[in-house]
């Protein structure tokens, strides 16, 4: 997994004080806080279940327990754009204290619905390009969070494949241009730049359905000295089990953009583990500074920027 650097980290919602134990909070009679959670995956996705367990465990350690002093409204889009849009509207209508958004399509849908409710995003490739943030250092809105991938990872995927398969001559990039960042160009630029320096020809395999994935992988497998680069886009990720199975069936070397894809059977991966990000996200008290229900959009923006700065200082201090 690549190290998390400051430019990859926009910030997280945090309080400036240590978390109170759950019992102490209950004695104070604190009101129940409400979080909305919207994901692109199916609710039964095993990776999402792993991430959710980590999130709830860490929140409980900070004194926030679901169904005690924390209420969570869960929604999922299961890869469907219209379903994501409807779920975003539902969550905003509920007026939660905070919304946790997982994936670029989900964050985009929420951004279209509210400029006042704080949104923390995960698994977003290009937050500045998507206009979720003014810049990496200054979110400048009601949104902040993590970008867990960056464009330069494309070149690293090529390099690692070449190391694993020295005879590699051809790399095919599997992705869905309808939903991939910048229609795939976010990663393709660095992949195309790196491939010739290693004696590799890079070509694209755009897909938009499970049937297209099966056909494309089978056709590519007939060629010699080839390997797959599986782009982590919002279509490929929910269909990763199929891609992993096809790569194994056709004995195709493949590299994936998220760690869990290797854990689930893929040959190798180079990318972030979202569970690590969730642990950082919940390492601070999420709600101590989050009395924002009646704040203006401008004051929420100021709060988000302050929390970014607090969190970066805390992380740098922790690293010594």
C-alpha positions as CSV (number, residue, x, y, z in Angstrom):
1,X,0.0,0.0,0.0
2,X,1.4,3.4,-0.9
3,X,2.1,5.7,2.1
4,X,-0.5,8.3,2.9
5,X,1.1,11.7,2.1
6,X,-0.2,15.1,3.0
7,X,-1.3,15.8,-0.5
8,X,-3.4,12.6,-0.5
9,X,-5.1,13.7,2.7
10,X,-7.6,16.4,2.7
11,X,-8.6,16.1,6.3
12,X,-11.2,14.5,8.5
13,X,-13.8,15.7,10.9
14,X,-12.3,15.7,14.3
15,X,-12.7,17.4,17.6
16,X,-9.8,19.0,19.5
17,X,-10.4,17.0,22.6
18,X,-10.1,13.4,23.7
19,X,-13.2,11.2,23.3
20,X,-15.3,10.8,26.4
21,X,-16.2,7.2,27.5
22,X,-19.6,6.1,26.5
23,X,-20.9,6.0,30.1
24,X,-19.8,9.6,30.7
25,X,-21.6,10.8,27.6
26,X,-24.8,9.0,28.7
27,X,-24.5,10.6,32.1
28,X,-24.3,14.0,30.5
29,X,-27.6,13.4,28.7
30,X,-26.1,14.2,25.4
31,X,-28.5,14.0,22.4
32,X,-28.2,11.1,20.0
33,X,-26.1,12.1,17.0
34,X,-27.1,11.1,13.5
35,X,-24.9,10.0,10.6
36,X,-25.9,9.2,7.1
37,X,-23.8,6.6,5.2
38,X,-24.1,6.3,1.5
39,X,-22.0,3.7,-0.5
40,X,-21.8,2.8,-4.1
41,X,-21.5,-1.0,-3.4
42,X,-24.2,-3.5,-2.5
43,X,-24.9,-3.6,1.3
44,X,-23.7,-7.2,1.4
45,X,-20.4,-6.5,-0.3
46,X,-17.8,-8.3,1.9
47,X,-15.3,-5.4,1.7
48,X,-17.9,-2.9,2.7
49,X,-18.8,-5.1,5.7
50,X,-15.1,-5.2,6.7
51,X,-14.9,-1.4,6.5
52,X,-18.1,-0.9,8.4
53,X,-17.0,-3.2,11.2
54,X,-13.8,-1.2,11.5
55,X,-15.7,2.1,11.5
56,X,-18.2,1.1,14.2
57,X,-15.5,-0.5,16.3
58,X,-13.4,2.6,16.3
59,X,-16.4,4.9,16.8
60,X,-17.4,2.9,19.9
61,X,-13.9,3.2,21.2
62,X,-14.4,7.0,21.0
63,X,-17.6,6.8,23.0
64,X,-20.1,6.7,20.1
65,X,-22.1,3.5,20.0
66,X,-24.8,2.7,17.4
67,X,-28.3,2.6,18.9
68,X,-27.0,4.1,22.1
69,X,-25.9,7.7,21.4
70,X,-25.4,7.3,17.7
71,X,-28.0,6.7,15.0
72,X,-26.9,5.7,11.5
73,X,-29.0,5.8,8.4
74,X,-27.5,3.4,5.8
75,X,-28.2,3.7,2.0
76,X,-26.5,2.0,-0.9
77,X,-26.5,2.6,-4.6
78,X,-25.3,-0.9,-5.8
79,X,-23.6,0.7,-8.7
80,X,-26.8,2.3,-10.1
81,X,-26.7,6.1,-10.8
82,X,-30.4,6.7,-10.3
83,X,-30.5,4.7,-7.1
84,X,-27.5,6.7,-5.8
85,X,-29.3,10.0,-6.6
86,X,-32.5,8.9,-4.9
87,X,-30.6,7.7,-1.8
88,X,-28.7,11.0,-1.6
89,X,-31.9,13.0,-1.6
90,X,-33.3,10.7,1.1
91,X,-30.3,11.2,3.4
92,X,-30.2,15.0,3.0
93,X,-33.9,15.2,3.9
94,X,-33.1,13.4,7.1
95,X,-30.8,16.3,8.1
96,X,-28.0,14.2,9.7
97,X,-25.1,15.8,11.6
98,X,-22.7,14.3,9.1
99,X,-22.8,12.1,6.0
100,X,-20.1,9.6,5.2
101,X,-19.8,9.2,1.4
102,X,-17.9,6.2,-0.2
103,X,-16.9,6.7,-3.8
104,X,-16.9,9.5,-6.4
105,X,-20.5,9.0,-7.8
106,X,-21.9,9.0,-4.3
107,X,-20.0,12.1,-3.3
108,X,-21.1,13.9,-6.5
109,X,-24.7,13.0,-5.8
110,X,-24.6,14.4,-2.3
111,X,-22.8,17.5,-3.4
112,X,-25.8,18.2,-5.7
113,X,-28.1,18.0,-2.7
114,X,-26.5,20.0,0.1
115,X,-24.0,22.7,0.7
116,X,-24.5,22.8,4.5
117,X,-24.4,19.3,5.9
118,X,-20.8,18.2,6.4
119,X,-19.7,15.4,4.1
120,X,-16.7,13.2,4.7
121,X,-15.7,11.2,1.6
122,X,-13.6,8.1,1.0
123,X,-12.4,6.4,-2.1
124,X,-12.5,9.4,-4.3
125,X,-9.9,9.6,-7.1
126,X,-9.8,13.3,-8.0
127,X,-11.6,15.6,-5.5
128,X,-10.2,18.8,-7.0
129,X,-11.0,17.8,-10.5
130,X,-14.5,16.7,-9.4
131,X,-14.8,20.1,-7.6
132,X,-15.4,18.5,-4.2
133,X,-12.5,20.7,-3.0
134,X,-11.0,23.9,-4.1
135,X,-7.5,22.5,-3.5
136,X,-5.9,19.6,-1.6
137,X,-4.8,21.9,1.2
138,X,-8.1,23.9,1.4
139,X,-11.4,22.1,0.9
140,X,-13.3,25.3,0.7
141,X,-16.7,23.8,1.1
142,X,-18.8,21.5,3.3
143,X,-16.8,18.5,2.1
144,X,-13.5,17.0,3.2
145,X,-12.0,13.5,3.3
146,X,-9.5,11.2,1.7
147,X,-8.3,10.7,-1.8
148,X,-7.0,7.1,-1.7
149,X,-5.6,7.0,-5.2
150,X,-3.6,9.4,-7.4
151,X,-2.8,9.4,-11.1
152,X,0.8,8.4,-10.7
153,X,-0.3,5.0,-9.5
154,X,-0.9,4.1,-13.1
155,X,2.8,4.0,-13.8
156,X,3.4,2.0,-10.7
157,X,0.9,-0.7,-11.9
158,X,2.9,-1.0,-15.1
159,X,6.2,-1.3,-13.3
160,X,5.0,-3.9,-10.9
161,X,3.5,-6.0,-13.6
162,X,6.8,-5.9,-15.5
163,X,8.7,-7.0,-12.4
164,X,6.3,-9.9,-11.9
165,X,6.3,-10.9,-15.6
166,X,9.6,-9.9,-17.1
167,X,8.5,-11.2,-20.6
168,X,5.5,-8.8,-20.5
169,X,4.9,-7.0,-23.9
170,X,1.3,-6.0,-23.7
171,X,-0.8,-4.5,-21.0
172,X,-4.6,-4.1,-21.3
173,X,-6.4,-1.6,-19.1
174,X,-9.9,-2.8,-18.1
175,X,-12.3,0.0,-17.2
176,X,-15.6,1.6,-17.8
177,X,-15.2,5.0,-19.4
178,X,-18.7,6.1,-18.4
179,X,-17.8,6.2,-14.7
180,X,-14.0,6.0,-14.5
181,X,-12.2,9.3,-13.4
182,X,-11.9,11.6,-16.4
183,X,-13.3,8.8,-18.5
184,X,-10.2,6.8,-17.6
185,X,-7.7,9.4,-18.6
186,X,-6.9,10.1,-15.0
187,X,-4.8,6.9,-14.9
188,X,-4.3,6.3,-18.6
189,X,-2.0,9.3,-19.1
190,X,0.6,7.9,-16.6
191,X,0.1,4.3,-17.8
192,X,0.8,5.3,-21.4
193,X,3.8,7.3,-20.4
194,X,5.4,4.5,-18.4
195,X,4.6,1.5,-20.7
196,X,7.0,2.3,-23.6
197,X,9.9,2.8,-21.3
198,X,9.5,-0.8,-20.2
199,X,9.0,-2.2,-23.6
200,X,5.3,-2.6,-23.1
201,X,2.4,-1.7,-25.4
202,X,-0.6,-0.4,-23.5
203,X,-4.1,-0.7,-24.9
204,X,-7.5,-0.1,-23.5
205,X,-10.4,-2.5,-22.9
206,X,-13.5,-0.4,-22.3
207,X,-16.4,-2.3,-20.8
208,X,-19.9,-1.4,-19.6
209,X,-21.5,-4.7,-18.6
210,X,-20.7,-8.1,-17.1
211,X,-21.1,-9.7,-20.5
212,X,-18.6,-7.3,-22.0
213,X,-16.1,-8.1,-19.2
214,X,-16.3,-11.8,-20.0
215,X,-16.0,-11.3,-23.8
216,X,-13.2,-8.8,-23.5
217,X,-11.1,-10.8,-21.1
218,X,-11.6,-14.0,-23.1
219,X,-10.5,-12.3,-26.3
220,X,-7.5,-10.7,-24.7
221,X,-6.4,-14.0,-23.2
222,X,-5.9,-15.4,-26.7
223,X,-2.9,-13.1,-27.2
224,X,0.5,-13.9,-25.9
225,X,2.7,-12.0,-23.4
226,X,-0.2,-10.0,-22.0
227,X,-1.4,-8.9,-18.6
228,X,-4.3,-6.9,-17.2
229,X,-4.4,-3.6,-15.4
230,X,-7.8,-3.5,-13.6
231,X,-8.7,0.1,-13.0
232,X,-10.5,0.7,-9.7
233,X,-13.6,2.5,-11.1
234,X,-17.1,2.5,-9.7
235,X,-18.2,-0.2,-12.2
236,X,-15.2,-2.5,-12.0
237,X,-15.0,-2.5,-8.2
238,X,-18.5,-4.0,-7.6
239,X,-17.7,-6.6,-10.4
240,X,-14.3,-7.4,-9.1
241,X,-15.2,-11.0,-8.3
242,X,-16.0,-11.7,-11.9
243,X,-12.7,-10.1,-13.1
244,X,-10.6,-12.0,-10.6
245,X,-12.3,-15.3,-11.6
246,X,-11.8,-14.6,-15.3
247,X,-8.1,-13.7,-14.9
248,X,-7.5,-16.9,-13.0
249,X,-9.4,-19.0,-15.5
250,X,-7.5,-17.6,-18.4
251,X,-4.2,-17.6,-16.5
252,X,-3.8,-13.8,-17.0
253,X,-1.5,-11.9,-14.8
254,X,-3.4,-8.9,-13.4
255,X,-2.8,-6.0,-11.0
256,X,-5.6,-4.3,-9.1
257,X,-6.0,-0.9,-7.5
258,X,-7.2,-1.9,-4.1
259,X,-5.6,-4.2,-1.5
260,X,-8.7,-6.2,-0.9
261,X,-8.8,-7.4,-4.5
262,X,-5.6,-9.3,-4.0
263,X,-6.9,-10.6,-0.7
264,X,-10.0,-11.9,-2.5
265,X,-7.9,-13.8,-5.0
266,X,-6.3,-11.4,-7.4
267,X,-2.6,-11.8,-8.3
268,X,-1.4,-8.5,-6.9
269,X,-2.5,-5.0,-6.0
270,X,-1.0,-1.6,-5.4
271,X,-3.4,0.8,-3.7
272,X,-4.9,1.9,-0.4
273,X,-6.7,-0.1,2.2
274,X,-9.9,1.8,3.1
275,X,-10.0,0.2,6.5
276,X,-6.8,2.0,7.3
277,X,-8.4,5.3,6.3
278,X,-11.5,4.6,8.4
279,X,-9.3,4.0,11.4
280,X,-7.6,7.4,10.9
281,X,-11.0,9.0,10.3
282,X,-12.3,7.8,13.6
283,X,-9.1,8.2,15.6
284,X,-10.5,11.6,16.7
285,X,-13.7,12.5,18.3
286,X,-16.0,13.1,15.3
287,X,-18.7,15.2,17.0
288,X,-17.0,17.5,19.6
289,X,-16.7,20.3,17.0
290,X,-19.8,19.3,15.0
291,X,-22.6,21.5,16.3
292,X,-23.3,22.7,12.9
293,X,-27.0,22.2,12.4
294,X,-27.8,25.9,12.5
295,X,-24.6,27.1,10.9
296,X,-24.3,28.9,7.6
297,X,-22.6,27.3,4.7
298,X,-19.7,29.7,5.2
299,X,-19.2,28.7,8.8
300,X,-19.3,25.0,7.9
301,X,-16.6,25.8,5.3
302,X,-14.5,27.4,8.0
303,X,-15.0,24.5,10.4
304,X,-14.0,22.0,7.7
305,X,-10.8,23.9,7.0
306,X,-10.0,24.2,10.7
307,X,-10.4,20.5,11.1
308,X,-8.2,19.7,8.2
309,X,-5.4,21.8,9.8
310,X,-5.9,20.2,13.2
311,X,-5.8,16.7,11.8
312,X,-2.7,17.3,9.7
313,X,-0.9,18.7,12.7
314,X,-2.0,15.7,14.8
315,X,-0.9,13.2,12.2
316,X,2.5,14.9,11.7
317,X,2.9,15.0,15.5
318,X,2.1,11.3,15.9
319,X,4.7,10.4,13.3
320,X,7.4,12.4,15.2
